[in-house]
Structures are given as C-alpha cells and as structure tokens.
C-alpha cells in the first residue's frame, strides 16, 4: 500500500516546538522551510512489536496504517509508503530539516499504540518494542524502497528480504 500526502494539524493539538518554528519563520507549511532552502529529506523508519510478537492482524493492519497516515498529516510529515508484516512496520517519510525524527517516531508509536489499545480494543495489550531503525534514503533510491515496503509480505514469505532494511538492533539483540 502506498500512501502519499501532506497535511497540517487542524485539531488544535499542535506540536509546540514545530508551531513556534512555523510562527517564527512565517511558514505556511514546514515542509517548505523557505523559498531559499532546497531539501529532499527521506527516511526509512522501521519498528517492531514488543518482543516481535505477531500482533498486527489483518483486522488491525489497515486501520493502523490509516491512523498513522492521519497522524503524519498532523505532524506535517509526508508519508510516502507504509507496509509491514505481523511483527513490524516500515515507513518511508519525507520531512523538513526542522523536524526532529525522534519526536516524530515517539508520536507515531505512542499514538498508534494508544489507538490500537483504546479504540480497536483487540483483546490483548499492544506495545511497540523500544527503539526503532532509521535509514536516510537518496532520491535516486526512492522507487526501490517504496517497492520494498509495499511488498513486505511477499519478501518475508519468499525469504527475499534486504538484511540491512530488516536488521534492527535493540539492546544488543539483532533481529
């Protein structure tokens, strides 16, 4: 599934740091810092369920991805692609240089975990693993990464995974 789009926060719960930067620079949208700054910053983010449990069921998956798409809009981050399997997800995002990636990941993981536990109520407690993986992506490699993310299930079923994109080191344990 490829999801694309920009958004701005309209619910009154703006990230205060981002809001102050936007106000100072008089930006309409933080993805375009100003007309004198060119940037194409793309990041491949990966994180897993706690203890790599298979918690992302088919019933949860589409709703989770939709919720993450909406949350990225609130954060003024462009979600280019999202995909995964039962125990981890991959996202390809584009954001401005003034974004702080750890804050983005914290918000996405926290809000999605809360959404699953309190809105979907799956009958078990859902948690993400501590930490995450991040790789910068060149504009020339975007299509390859998009295809990899979209085809996560196929790659894992056939064993044709790219180890560098699947290796996430948490507490000295490689997965």
Residue pairs with C-beta under 8 A, 6 or more apart in sequence:
1 65
1 81
1 82
1 83
1 150
2 80
2 81
2 146
2 150
3 65
3 69
3 79
3 80
3 81
3 82
4 78
4 79
4 80
5 69
5 73
5 78
5 79
6 29
6 31
6 73
6 76
6 78
7 70
7 72
7 73
7 74
7 76
8 29
8 73
8 74
8 76
9 15
9 73
9 74
9 75
9 76
10 74
11 74
13 74
15 75
15 103
15 107
17 100
17 103
18 30
18 75
18 76
18 98
18 99
21 27
21 30
21 98
22 30
25 33
25 34
27 33
27 34
29 76
30 76
30 96
30 98
30 99
31 76
31 78
31 94
31 95
31 96
32 96
33 39
33 96
33 97
33 98
37 97
39 96
39 97
40 94
40 139
41 94
41 95
41 96
41 97
41 136
42 80
42 92
42 93
42 94
42 136
42 137
42 138
42 139
42 142
42 145
43 92
43 93
43 94
43 95
43 101
43 134
43 135
43 136
43 137
44 90
44 91
44 92
44 133
44 134
44 135
44 136
44 137
44 145
44 149
44 165
45 90
45 91
45 92
45 93
45 101
45 105
45 132
45 133
45 134
46 88
46 89
46 90
46 91
46 132
46 133
46 134
46 165
46 166
46 168
47 88
47 89
47 105
47 109
47 128
47 129
47 131
47 132
47 133
47 168
48 87
48 88
48 128
48 129
48 168
48 170
48 175
49 55
49 56
49 86
49 87
49 88
49 126
49 127
49 128
49 129
50 127
50 128
50 129
51 129
52 87
52 88
52 129
52 175
53 87
54 86
54 87
55 86
55 87
55 122
55 124
55 126
56 64
56 84
56 85
56 86
56 87
56 89
57 86
57 122
59 120
59 122
60 116
60 120
60 122
61 84
63 115
63 120
64 89
64 112
64 115
64 116
65 82
67 111
67 112
67 115
68 79
68 82
68 89
68 91
68 108
68 112
69 79
69 82
71 107
71 108
71 111
71 112
72 78
72 79
72 93
72 104
72 108
73 79
75 99
75 104
75 107
75 108
76 95
76 96
76 99
77 93
77 94
77 95
77 99
77 104
78 93
78 94
78 95
79 91
79 92
79 93
80 92
80 93
80 94
80 142
80 146
81 90
81 91
81 92
81 145
81 146
81 149
81 150
82 89
82 90
82 91
82 92
82 149
83 89
83 90
83 149
83 150
83 151
83 152
83 153
84 90
84 152
85 152
85 153
85 156
88 168
90 148
90 149
90 152
90 165
91 108
91 149
92 137
92 142
92 145
92 146
92 149
93 104
95 101
95 104
101 134
105 132
105 134
109 128
109 132
112 128
113 126
113 127
113 128
116 122
116 126
117 125
117 126
129 168
129 170
130 170
130 171
131 168
131 170
131 171
132 168
133 167
133 168
133 169
135 164
135 165
137 145
145 165
148 155
148 162
148 165
154 160
155 161
155 162
166 175
167 174
167 175
168 174
168 175
169 175
